[in-house]
């Protein structure tokens, strides 16, 4: 089994480690580099995983997962490039889950011609219920693509895109997407309370309704559009609510919001990739 090194010990790294252990990976095949001693010790105790405080110790692994803040990625890649230069280290597969940093910039910082899979996960990965968009650069072979897919499947579903620019749309739809649903839940709960429900009752109804709707959409072959039609009776209460949404140009509001997220993803990539 391939060895996996993590650089960065935050929530997403911990989620991936937990998911991989549940999927049959062994702790001895993984290690994590984390500068904070207390967090490093906590990770070691929780997952029984090898830990270190030096990022370059991961260079002996077959796969290195870059799980750090985007602003730190250039420095860390430069560290790895300097440590591996002329030292006979193997060429690992790099998987970056740092939002907004293009694979071309990562490759440039690492020293060119590295196999890099860039991944855009989302926060439900913390519950092994995430959605991740993946892009592989031209140096990634089929075996490495399968390895990357298997790793990310440990925390949810995976889709591949052929054009890295499409990761901006992935960011807008699923990367940022959980917050949109949270906003909708928040608004529905407040509306329920305004209509006379208690805070607890409104919250329970909203959360359970969101869960039920998501399960209906994901566990059937029926499209969300058709599901909406089936619960919208002519002249009924649901129809009145839908007509109200549509009168406010709901679809355009959503399109504008996702376009704003997409555009910000592009500008962040420009900022983070600048030298």
C-alpha positions as CSV (number, residue, x, y, z in Angstrom):
1,X,0.0,0.0,0.0
2,X,1.3,3.5,-0.9
3,X,2.6,5.6,2.0
4,X,0.9,9.0,2.5
5,X,2.3,12.0,4.1
6,X,0.2,15.0,5.3
7,X,1.6,18.5,5.6
8,X,-0.8,20.3,7.9
9,X,-2.8,18.9,10.8
10,X,-6.1,20.8,10.6
11,X,-9.6,19.6,10.4
12,X,-9.5,18.5,6.8
13,X,-6.4,16.5,7.3
14,X,-7.9,14.8,10.3
15,X,-11.0,14.0,8.4
16,X,-9.0,12.4,5.6
17,X,-6.9,10.4,8.0
18,X,-10.1,9.2,9.8
19,X,-11.7,8.3,6.5
20,X,-8.7,6.4,5.2
21,X,-8.4,4.4,8.4
22,X,-12.1,3.5,8.1
23,X,-11.4,2.5,4.5
24,X,-8.8,0.0,5.5
25,X,-5.5,2.0,5.4
26,X,-3.2,1.4,8.3
27,X,-1.8,4.1,10.5
28,X,1.7,2.9,9.9
29,X,1.4,3.8,6.2
30,X,0.6,7.4,7.1
31,X,2.5,10.3,8.7
32,X,1.7,13.9,9.4
33,X,3.8,17.0,9.7
34,X,2.4,19.6,12.0
35,X,4.4,22.5,13.6
36,X,2.1,22.9,16.6
37,X,3.3,20.4,19.3
38,X,0.0,20.1,21.1
39,X,-1.9,19.4,17.9
40,X,0.7,17.0,16.8
41,X,0.4,15.1,20.0
42,X,-3.4,15.1,19.8
43,X,-3.3,13.7,16.3
44,X,-0.8,11.0,17.4
45,X,-3.0,9.9,20.3
46,X,-6.3,10.0,18.3
47,X,-5.1,8.2,15.2
48,X,-2.0,6.4,16.3
49,X,-0.2,7.9,13.3
50,X,3.4,8.8,12.9
51,X,4.0,12.5,13.4
52,X,6.8,15.0,12.8
53,X,7.5,18.7,13.0
54,X,9.6,19.0,9.8
55,X,7.7,19.1,6.5
56,X,10.6,17.6,4.6
57,X,10.3,14.4,6.5
58,X,7.3,13.6,4.3
59,X,9.5,13.4,1.2
60,X,10.0,9.7,1.6
61,X,6.2,9.1,1.1
62,X,4.6,8.0,-2.2
63,X,1.9,10.6,-1.8
64,X,2.1,14.0,-0.1
65,X,-1.1,15.8,0.7
66,X,-0.7,19.6,1.0
67,X,-3.4,20.4,3.6
68,X,-2.3,23.9,4.6
69,X,-3.6,27.4,4.3
70,X,-3.2,28.7,0.7
71,X,-1.0,31.6,2.0
72,X,1.5,29.1,3.3
73,X,1.8,26.9,0.3
74,X,4.5,28.8,-1.6
75,X,6.8,28.7,1.4
76,X,6.2,25.0,2.0
77,X,6.7,24.0,-1.6
78,X,10.0,25.9,-1.7
79,X,11.1,24.1,1.5
80,X,10.3,20.7,-0.2
81,X,12.1,21.8,-3.4
82,X,15.2,22.8,-1.6
83,X,15.3,19.6,0.5
84,X,14.7,17.3,-2.5
85,X,17.1,19.0,-4.9
86,X,19.9,16.5,-5.7
87,X,19.2,14.3,-2.7
88,X,17.7,11.3,-4.6
89,X,14.2,11.5,-3.1
90,X,11.5,9.7,-5.0
91,X,9.0,11.8,-7.0
92,X,5.8,11.7,-5.0
93,X,2.3,12.5,-6.1
94,X,1.2,15.8,-4.6
95,X,-2.4,16.3,-3.7
96,X,-3.3,19.9,-2.8
97,X,-6.4,20.7,-1.0
98,X,-5.4,24.4,-0.6
99,X,-8.2,26.5,-2.1
100,X,-7.4,28.8,-4.9
101,X,-3.8,27.9,-5.7
102,X,-3.3,26.6,-9.3
103,X,-1.4,23.5,-10.1
104,X,1.0,25.4,-12.4
105,X,2.0,27.6,-9.5
106,X,2.5,24.6,-7.1
107,X,4.6,22.9,-9.8
108,X,6.7,26.0,-10.3
109,X,7.4,26.3,-6.6
110,X,8.2,22.6,-6.3
111,X,10.7,22.9,-9.2
112,X,8.7,21.8,-12.3
113,X,7.4,18.5,-13.8
114,X,5.7,17.1,-10.6
115,X,2.6,15.0,-10.6
116,X,0.0,17.2,-9.0
117,X,-3.7,16.6,-8.3
118,X,-5.6,19.7,-7.2
119,X,-8.6,19.1,-5.1
120,X,-11.6,21.3,-4.0
121,X,-13.3,19.5,-1.1
122,X,-16.0,21.0,1.1
123,X,-16.7,21.0,4.8
124,X,-19.1,18.0,4.9
125,X,-16.0,16.0,4.3
126,X,-15.6,16.3,8.1
127,X,-18.5,13.9,8.3
128,X,-17.4,11.7,5.4
129,X,-20.2,13.2,3.4
130,X,-18.2,15.7,1.3
131,X,-18.2,16.5,-2.4
132,X,-14.7,17.0,-4.0
133,X,-13.8,18.2,-7.5
134,X,-10.4,17.0,-8.7
135,X,-8.0,18.1,-11.5
136,X,-4.8,16.2,-12.5
137,X,-2.0,17.9,-14.3
138,X,-0.3,16.2,-17.3
139,X,2.4,14.6,-15.1
140,X,-0.2,12.5,-13.2
141,X,-0.5,8.9,-14.5
142,X,-3.6,6.7,-14.4
143,X,-2.4,4.8,-11.3
144,X,-1.9,8.1,-9.5
145,X,-5.3,9.3,-10.5
146,X,-6.8,6.2,-9.0
147,X,-4.8,6.8,-5.8
148,X,-6.0,10.3,-5.5
149,X,-9.6,9.3,-6.2
150,X,-9.5,6.6,-3.6
151,X,-8.1,9.0,-1.0
152,X,-10.8,11.6,-1.5
153,X,-13.6,9.0,-1.7
154,X,-12.7,8.2,1.9
155,X,-14.5,11.4,2.8
156,X,-17.3,11.6,0.2
157,X,-18.0,11.6,-3.5
158,X,-15.5,12.7,-6.2
159,X,-15.8,14.2,-9.6
160,X,-13.0,15.0,-12.1
161,X,-12.7,18.0,-14.3
162,X,-10.6,18.2,-17.4
163,X,-10.0,21.9,-17.3
164,X,-8.5,23.4,-14.1
165,X,-10.4,26.6,-14.6
166,X,-13.6,24.5,-13.9
167,X,-12.4,24.2,-10.3
168,X,-13.5,27.8,-9.9
169,X,-17.1,26.7,-10.7
170,X,-16.6,23.7,-8.4
171,X,-15.7,26.1,-5.7
172,X,-18.7,28.2,-6.4
173,X,-21.1,25.3,-6.4
174,X,-19.9,22.8,-3.8
175,X,-16.9,24.3,-2.1
176,X,-18.8,27.3,-0.9
177,X,-22.2,25.6,-1.3
178,X,-22.8,24.4,2.3
179,X,-22.9,28.0,3.4
180,X,-25.8,28.8,0.9
181,X,-27.9,26.0,2.4
182,X,-27.1,27.2,5.9
183,X,-28.2,30.6,4.9
184,X,-31.5,29.2,3.6
185,X,-32.0,27.2,6.8
186,X,-31.3,30.3,8.8
187,X,-33.8,32.3,6.8
188,X,-36.5,29.6,7.1
189,X,-36.0,29.3,10.8
190,X,-36.4,33.0,11.3
191,X,-39.5,33.0,9.1
192,X,-41.0,30.1,11.1
193,X,-40.4,32.0,14.3
194,X,-42.0,35.2,12.8
195,X,-45.0,33.0,12.0
196,X,-45.4,32.0,15.6
197,X,-43.2,28.9,16.1
198,X,-40.8,28.6,19.0
199,X,-37.1,28.8,18.2
200,X,-36.6,25.0,19.0
201,X,-39.6,23.9,17.0
202,X,-38.7,26.0,14.0
203,X,-35.1,24.9,14.1
204,X,-36.0,21.2,14.3
205,X,-38.5,21.4,11.4
206,X,-36.1,23.3,9.2
207,X,-33.1,20.9,9.8
208,X,-35.1,17.7,9.4
209,X,-36.8,19.1,6.3
210,X,-33.4,19.9,4.8
211,X,-32.1,16.5,5.6
212,X,-35.2,14.8,4.2
213,X,-35.1,16.8,1.0
214,X,-31.4,16.1,0.5
215,X,-32.0,12.3,0.9
216,X,-34.9,12.3,-1.5
217,X,-32.8,14.1,-4.1
218,X,-29.7,11.8,-3.6
219,X,-31.4,8.5,-3.1
220,X,-33.7,8.6,-6.1
221,X,-33.3,8.9,-9.9
222,X,-35.7,11.8,-10.0
223,X,-34.3,15.2,-10.8
224,X,-34.7,18.0,-8.2
225,X,-36.9,19.9,-10.8
226,X,-39.3,16.9,-11.0
227,X,-39.3,16.4,-7.2
228,X,-40.3,20.1,-6.8
229,X,-43.1,19.6,-9.3
230,X,-44.4,16.6,-7.5
231,X,-44.7,18.4,-4.2
232,X,-46.2,21.5,-5.7
233,X,-50.0,21.0,-6.0
234,X,-52.0,23.4,-8.2
235,X,-53.5,26.1,-6.1
236,X,-51.8,24.8,-2.9
237,X,-49.6,26.3,-0.2
238,X,-46.3,25.2,-1.8
239,X,-47.2,26.7,-5.1
240,X,-47.8,30.1,-3.5
241,X,-44.4,30.0,-1.8
242,X,-42.7,28.9,-5.1
243,X,-44.5,31.7,-7.0
244,X,-43.2,34.2,-4.4
245,X,-39.6,33.0,-4.9
246,X,-40.0,33.2,-8.6
247,X,-41.4,36.7,-8.5
248,X,-38.2,37.8,-6.8
249,X,-36.2,36.2,-9.6
250,X,-34.8,33.4,-7.4
251,X,-32.9,31.7,-10.1
252,X,-31.1,34.9,-11.1
253,X,-30.3,35.6,-7.5
254,X,-28.6,32.2,-7.2
255,X,-26.8,32.6,-10.5
256,X,-25.5,36.0,-9.4
257,X,-24.3,34.6,-6.1
258,X,-22.4,31.7,-7.7
259,X,-20.9,33.9,-10.3
260,X,-19.6,36.2,-7.6
261,X,-18.0,33.2,-5.9
262,X,-16.5,31.9,-9.2
263,X,-15.1,35.4,-10.0
264,X,-13.6,35.7,-6.5
265,X,-12.0,32.2,-6.9
266,X,-10.3,33.4,-10.1
267,X,-9.0,36.6,-8.5
268,X,-7.7,34.7,-5.4
269,X,-5.8,32.3,-7.7
270,X,-4.2,35.3,-9.4
271,X,-3.2,36.9,-6.0
272,X,-1.9,33.6,-4.5
273,X,0.1,32.7,-7.6
274,X,1.9,36.0,-8.0
275,X,5.6,36.1,-7.2
